[in-house]
Amino acid sequence: MKLVYRGVTYEHPPTTLEISQGKIAGKWRGQNWRYHCPKKLQQNKQK
């Protein structure tokens, strides 16, 4: 993804996150909705 902020252009790769569908949590406007949980949590390294 190409971004520009105050005249500076830089490239930012989009993050991908694998999602697993959980159990049905309820209904909204006649449709089932489910919980979505990440399969693997990403850990940020602090400097």
PDB file of N, CA, C and O in Angstrom:
ATOM      1  N   MET A   1       0.853  -1.153   0.000  1.00  0.00           N
ATOM      2  CA  MET A   1       0.000   0.000   0.000  1.00  0.00           C
ATOM      3  C   MET A   1       0.908   1.227   0.000  1.00  0.00           C
ATOM      4  O   MET A   1       1.793   1.357   0.845  1.00  0.00           O
ATOM      5  N   LYS A   2       0.678   2.113  -0.948  1.00  0.00           N
ATOM      6  CA  LYS A   2       1.484   3.315  -1.058  1.00  0.00           C
ATOM      7  C   LYS A   2       0.795   4.440  -0.290  1.00  0.00           C
ATOM      8  O   LYS A   2      -0.370   4.750  -0.538  1.00  0.00           O
ATOM      9  N   LEU A   3       1.526   5.048   0.646  1.00  0.00           N
ATOM     10  CA  LEU A   3       0.971   6.099   1.482  1.00  0.00           C
ATOM     11  C   LEU A   3       1.772   7.381   1.326  1.00  0.00           C
ATOM     12  O   LEU A   3       2.965   7.348   1.025  1.00  0.00           O
ATOM     13  N   VAL A   4       1.100   8.517   1.534  1.00  0.00           N
ATOM     14  CA  VAL A   4       1.753   9.820   1.491  1.00  0.00           C
ATOM     15  C   VAL A   4       1.293  10.614   2.704  1.00  0.00           C
ATOM     16  O   VAL A   4       0.096  10.737   2.966  1.00  0.00           O
ATOM     17  N   TYR A   5       2.261  11.152   3.442  1.00  0.00           N
ATOM     18  CA  TYR A   5       1.937  11.990   4.587  1.00  0.00           C
ATOM     19  C   TYR A   5       2.860  13.199   4.579  1.00  0.00           C
ATOM     20  O   TYR A   5       4.080  13.061   4.668  1.00  0.00           O
ATOM     21  N   ARG A   6       2.277  14.366   4.472  1.00  0.00           N
ATOM     22  CA  ARG A   6       3.009  15.639   4.440  1.00  0.00           C
ATOM     23  C   ARG A   6       4.111  15.632   3.397  1.00  0.00           C
ATOM     24  O   ARG A   6       5.219  16.107   3.646  1.00  0.00           O
ATOM     25  N   GLY A   7       3.801  15.092   2.231  1.00  0.00           N
ATOM     26  CA  GLY A   7       4.743  15.097   1.123  1.00  0.00           C
ATOM     27  C   GLY A   7       5.743  13.961   1.121  1.00  0.00           C
ATOM     28  O   GLY A   7       6.523  13.835   0.177  1.00  0.00           O
ATOM     29  N   VAL A   8       5.744  13.135   2.146  1.00  0.00           N
ATOM     30  CA  VAL A   8       6.666  12.000   2.206  1.00  0.00           C
ATOM     31  C   VAL A   8       5.921  10.753   1.765  1.00  0.00           C
ATOM     32  O   VAL A   8       4.867  10.426   2.310  1.00  0.00           O
ATOM     33  N   THR A   9       6.465  10.064   0.784  1.00  0.00           N
ATOM     34  CA  THR A   9       5.853   8.849   0.254  1.00  0.00           C
ATOM     35  C   THR A   9       6.563   7.632   0.849  1.00  0.00           C
ATOM     36  O   THR A   9       7.792   7.587   0.910  1.00  0.00           O
ATOM     37  N   TYR A  10       5.791   6.666   1.279  1.00  0.00           N
ATOM     38  CA  TYR A  10       6.384   5.428   1.768  1.00  0.00           C
ATOM     39  C   TYR A  10       5.467   4.259   1.469  1.00  0.00           C
ATOM     40  O   TYR A  10       4.278   4.430   1.200  1.00  0.00           O
ATOM     41  N   GLU A  11       6.037   3.082   1.521  1.00  0.00           N
ATOM     42  CA  GLU A  11       5.339   1.837   1.193  1.00  0.00           C
ATOM     43  C   GLU A  11       5.044   1.088   2.488  1.00  0.00           C
ATOM     44  O   GLU A  11       5.934   0.894   3.316  1.00  0.00           O
ATOM     45  N   HIS A  12       3.804   0.671   2.657  1.00  0.00           N
ATOM     46  CA  HIS A  12       3.414  -0.075   3.848  1.00  0.00           C
ATOM     47  C   HIS A  12       2.781  -1.395   3.421  1.00  0.00           C
ATOM     48  O   HIS A  12       1.733  -1.393   2.776  1.00  0.00           O
ATOM     49  N   PRO A  13       3.404  -2.527   3.772  1.00  0.00           N
ATOM     50  CA  PRO A  13       2.805  -3.818   3.388  1.00  0.00           C
ATOM     51  C   PRO A  13       1.560  -4.096   4.239  1.00  0.00           C
ATOM     52  O   PRO A  13       1.598  -3.919   5.457  1.00  0.00           O
ATOM     53  N   PRO A  14       0.467  -4.524   3.619  1.00  0.00           N
ATOM     54  CA  PRO A  14      -0.736  -4.830   4.398  1.00  0.00           C
ATOM     55  C   PRO A  14      -0.507  -6.055   5.286  1.00  0.00           C
ATOM     56  O   PRO A  14       0.175  -7.002   4.893  1.00  0.00           O
ATOM     57  N   THR A  15      -1.076  -6.022   6.467  1.00  0.00           N
ATOM     58  CA  THR A  15      -0.952  -7.161   7.370  1.00  0.00           C
ATOM     59  C   THR A  15      -2.029  -8.186   7.045  1.00  0.00           C
ATOM     60  O   THR A  15      -3.154  -7.833   6.691  1.00  0.00           O
ATOM     61  N   THR A  16      -1.677  -9.430   7.169  1.00  0.00           N
ATOM     62  CA  THR A  16      -2.655 -10.492   6.947  1.00  0.00           C
ATOM     63  C   THR A  16      -2.864 -11.216   8.269  1.00  0.00           C
ATOM     64  O   THR A  16      -1.924 -11.453   9.027  1.00  0.00           O
ATOM     65  N   LEU A  17      -4.094 -11.553   8.520  1.00  0.00           N
ATOM     66  CA  LEU A  17      -4.446 -12.223   9.761  1.00  0.00           C
ATOM     67  C   LEU A  17      -5.428 -13.328   9.438  1.00  0.00           C
ATOM     68  O   LEU A  17      -6.498 -13.080   8.880  1.00  0.00           O
ATOM     69  N   GLU A  18      -5.056 -14.561   9.793  1.00  0.00           N
ATOM     70  CA  GLU A  18      -5.944 -15.694   9.553  1.00  0.00           C
ATOM     71  C   GLU A  18      -7.022 -15.719  10.629  1.00  0.00           C
ATOM     72  O   GLU A  18      -6.728 -15.607  11.819  1.00  0.00           O
ATOM     73  N   ILE A  19      -8.264 -15.866  10.201  1.00  0.00           N
ATOM     74  CA  ILE A  19      -9.401 -15.837  11.099  1.00  0.00           C
ATOM     75  C   ILE A  19     -10.119 -17.179  11.062  1.00  0.00           C
ATOM     76  O   ILE A  19     -10.304 -17.763   9.994  1.00  0.00           O
ATOM     77  N   SER A  20     -10.520 -17.661  12.227  1.00  0.00           N
ATOM     78  CA  SER A  20     -11.338 -18.868  12.285  1.00  0.00           C
ATOM     79  C   SER A  20     -12.739 -18.474  12.746  1.00  0.00           C
ATOM     80  O   SER A  20     -12.899 -17.625  13.623  1.00  0.00           O
ATOM     81  N   GLN A  21     -13.740 -19.093  12.151  1.00  0.00           N
ATOM     82  CA  GLN A  21     -15.110 -18.805  12.543  1.00  0.00           C
ATOM     83  C   GLN A  21     -15.443 -19.564  13.813  1.00  0.00           C
ATOM     84  O   GLN A  21     -15.127 -20.745  13.954  1.00  0.00           O
ATOM     85  N   GLY A  22     -16.083 -18.867  14.726  1.00  0.00           N
ATOM     86  CA  GLY A  22     -16.490 -19.489  15.971  1.00  0.00           C
ATOM     87  C   GLY A  22     -17.927 -19.973  15.882  1.00  0.00           C
ATOM     88  O   GLY A  22     -18.491 -20.131  14.798  1.00  0.00           O
ATOM     89  N   LYS A  23     -18.495 -20.202  17.045  1.00  0.00           N
ATOM     90  CA  LYS A  23     -19.872 -20.685  17.089  1.00  0.00           C
ATOM     91  C   LYS A  23     -20.846 -19.538  16.800  1.00  0.00           C
ATOM     92  O   LYS A  23     -20.478 -18.364  16.860  1.00  0.00           O
ATOM     93  N   ILE A  24     -22.061 -19.889  16.494  1.00  0.00           N
ATOM     94  CA  ILE A  24     -23.100 -18.891  16.221  1.00  0.00           C
ATOM     95  C   ILE A  24     -23.405 -18.163  17.520  1.00  0.00           C
ATOM     96  O   ILE A  24     -23.710 -18.787  18.536  1.00  0.00           O
ATOM     97  N   ALA A  25     -23.321 -16.841  17.480  1.00  0.00           N
ATOM     98  CA  ALA A  25     -23.508 -16.033  18.680  1.00  0.00           C
ATOM     99  C   ALA A  25     -24.923 -15.483  18.785  1.00  0.00           C
ATOM    100  O   ALA A  25     -25.380 -15.165  19.883  1.00  0.00           O
ATOM    101  N   GLY A  26     -25.617 -15.367  17.670  1.00  0.00           N
ATOM    102  CA  GLY A  26     -26.973 -14.840  17.715  1.00  0.00           C
ATOM    103  C   GLY A  26     -27.503 -14.580  16.320  1.00  0.00           C
ATOM    104  O   GLY A  26     -26.937 -15.044  15.329  1.00  0.00           O
ATOM    105  N   LYS A  27     -28.584 -13.842  16.253  1.00  0.00           N
ATOM    106  CA  LYS A  27     -29.180 -13.464  14.971  1.00  0.00           C
ATOM    107  C   LYS A  27     -29.315 -11.959  14.917  1.00  0.00           C
ATOM    108  O   LYS A  27     -29.598 -11.313  15.926  1.00  0.00           O
ATOM    109  N   TRP A  28     -29.109 -11.404  13.732  1.00  0.00           N
ATOM    110  CA  TRP A  28     -29.286  -9.982  13.505  1.00  0.00           C
ATOM    111  C   TRP A  28     -29.943  -9.815  12.153  1.00  0.00           C
ATOM    112  O   TRP A  28     -29.388 -10.226  11.134  1.00  0.00           O
ATOM    113  N   ARG A  29     -31.120  -9.216  12.135  1.00  0.00           N
ATOM    114  CA  ARG A  29     -31.912  -9.021  10.910  1.00  0.00           C
ATOM    115  C   ARG A  29     -32.119 -10.337  10.160  1.00  0.00           C
ATOM    116  O   ARG A  29     -32.071 -10.375   8.930  1.00  0.00           O
ATOM    117  N   GLY A  30     -32.346 -11.394  10.900  1.00  0.00           N
ATOM    118  CA  GLY A  30     -32.657 -12.683  10.293  1.00  0.00           C
ATOM    119  C   GLY A  30     -31.453 -13.503   9.873  1.00  0.00           C
ATOM    120  O   GLY A  30     -31.614 -14.622   9.384  1.00  0.00           O
ATOM    121  N   GLN A  31     -30.243 -12.972  10.052  1.00  0.00           N
ATOM    122  CA  GLN A  31     -29.043 -13.704   9.651  1.00  0.00           C
ATOM    123  C   GLN A  31     -28.252 -14.110  10.893  1.00  0.00           C
ATOM    124  O   GLN A  31     -28.195 -13.373  11.877  1.00  0.00           O
ATOM    125  N   ASN A  32     -27.649 -15.284  10.829  1.00  0.00           N
ATOM    126  CA  ASN A  32     -26.783 -15.715  11.925  1.00  0.00           C
ATOM    127  C   ASN A  32     -25.495 -14.905  11.904  1.00  0.00           C
ATOM    128  O   ASN A  32     -24.962 -14.612  10.834  1.00  0.00           O
ATOM    129  N   TRP A  33     -24.995 -14.545  13.071  1.00  0.00           N
ATOM    130  CA  TRP A  33     -23.671 -13.935  13.149  1.00  0.00           C
ATOM    131  C   TRP A  33     -22.823 -14.750  14.101  1.00  0.00           C
ATOM    132  O   TRP A  33     -23.321 -15.322  15.070  1.00  0.00           O
ATOM    133  N   ARG A  34     -21.551 -14.792  13.813  1.00  0.00           N
ATOM    134  CA  ARG A  34     -20.621 -15.651  14.541  1.00  0.00           C
ATOM    135  C   ARG A  34     -19.495 -14.832  15.150  1.00  0.00           C
ATOM    136  O   ARG A  34     -19.198 -13.718  14.719  1.00  0.00           O
ATOM    137  N   TYR A  35     -18.878 -15.425  16.170  1.00  0.00           N
ATOM    138  CA  TYR A  35     -17.653 -14.856  16.705  1.00  0.00           C
ATOM    139  C   TYR A  35     -16.525 -15.199  15.742  1.00  0.00           C
ATOM    140  O   TYR A  35     -16.491 -16.305  15.203  1.00  0.00           O
ATOM    141  N   HIS A  36     -15.610 -14.275  15.520  1.00  0.00           N
ATOM    142  CA  HIS A  36     -14.424 -14.519  14.703  1.00  0.00           C
ATOM    143  C   HIS A  36     -13.202 -14.346  15.592  1.00  0.00           C
ATOM    144  O   HIS A  36     -13.053 -13.335  16.278  1.00  0.00           O
ATOM    145  N   CYS A  37     -12.331 -15.346  15.569  1.00  0.00           N
ATOM    146  CA  CYS A  37     -11.144 -15.323  16.419  1.00  0.00           C
ATOM    147  C   CYS A  37      -9.896 -15.480  15.552  1.00  0.00           C
ATOM    148  O   CYS A  37      -9.910 -16.260  14.600  1.00  0.00           O
ATOM    149  N   PRO A  38      -8.822 -14.756  15.858  1.00  0.00           N
ATOM    150  CA  PRO A  38      -7.572 -14.960  15.114  1.00  0.00           C
ATOM    151  C   PRO A  38      -7.002 -16.342  15.419  1.00  0.00           C
ATOM    152  O   PRO A  38      -7.062 -16.804  16.558  1.00  0.00           O
ATOM    153  N   LYS A  39      -6.453 -16.996  14.403  1.00  0.00           N
ATOM    154  CA  LYS A  39      -5.872 -18.324  14.603  1.00  0.00           C
ATOM    155  C   LYS A  39      -4.565 -18.240  15.381  1.00  0.00           C
ATOM    156  O   LYS A  39      -4.281 -19.092  16.222  1.00  0.00           O
ATOM    157  N   LYS A  40      -3.769 -17.206  15.098  1.00  0.00           N
ATOM    158  CA  LYS A  40      -2.493 -17.056  15.777  1.00  0.00           C
ATOM    159  C   LYS A  40      -2.309 -15.576  16.067  1.00  0.00           C
ATOM    160  O   LYS A  40      -2.385 -14.751  15.157  1.00  0.00           O
ATOM    161  N   LEU A  41      -2.068 -15.234  17.324  1.00  0.00           N
ATOM    162  CA  LEU A  41      -1.869 -13.835  17.690  1.00  0.00           C
ATOM    163  C   LEU A  41      -0.458 -13.408  17.323  1.00  0.00           C
ATOM    164  O   LEU A  41       0.506 -14.148  17.523  1.00  0.00           O
ATOM    165  N   GLN A  42      -0.354 -12.189  16.779  1.00  0.00           N
ATOM    166  CA  GLN A  42       0.950 -11.646  16.456  1.00  0.00           C
ATOM    167  C   GLN A  42       1.522 -10.962  17.683  1.00  0.00           C
ATOM    168  O   GLN A  42       0.809 -10.281  18.421  1.00  0.00           O
ATOM    169  N   GLN A  43       2.806 -11.150  17.890  1.00  0.00           N
ATOM    170  CA  GLN A  43       3.462 -10.523  19.029  1.00  0.00           C
ATOM    171  C   GLN A  43       4.354  -9.403  18.530  1.00  0.00           C
ATOM    172  O   GLN A  43       5.207  -9.615  17.668  1.00  0.00           O
ATOM    173  N   ASN A  44       4.158  -8.214  19.071  1.00  0.00           N
ATOM    174  CA  ASN A  44       4.987  -7.079  18.703  1.00  0.00           C
ATOM    175  C   ASN A  44       6.203  -7.027  19.614  1.00  0.00           C
ATOM    176  O   ASN A  44       6.092  -7.170  20.832  1.00  0.00           O
ATOM    177  N   LYS A  45       7.350  -6.822  19.013  1.00  0.00           N
ATOM    178  CA  LYS A  45       8.573  -6.689  19.793  1.00  0.00           C
ATOM    179  C   LYS A  45       8.750  -5.228  20.181  1.00  0.00           C
ATOM    180  O   LYS A  45       8.761  -4.349  19.320  1.00  0.00           O
ATOM    181  N   GLN A  46       8.885  -4.976  21.448  1.00  0.00           N
ATOM    182  CA  GLN A  46       9.089  -3.613  21.914  1.00  0.00           C
ATOM    183  C   GLN A  46      10.593  -3.340  21.987  1.00  0.00           C
ATOM    184  O   GLN A  46      11.388  -4.190  22.389  1.00  0.00           O
ATOM    185  N   LYS A  47      10.944  -2.132  21.585  1.00  0.00           N
ATOM    186  CA  LYS A  47      12.367  -1.759  21.580  1.00  0.00           C
ATOM    187  C   LYS A  47      12.709  -1.005  22.827  1.00  0.00           C
ATOM    188  O   LYS A  47      13.859  -0.605  23.010  1.00  0.00           O
TER     189      LYS A  47
END
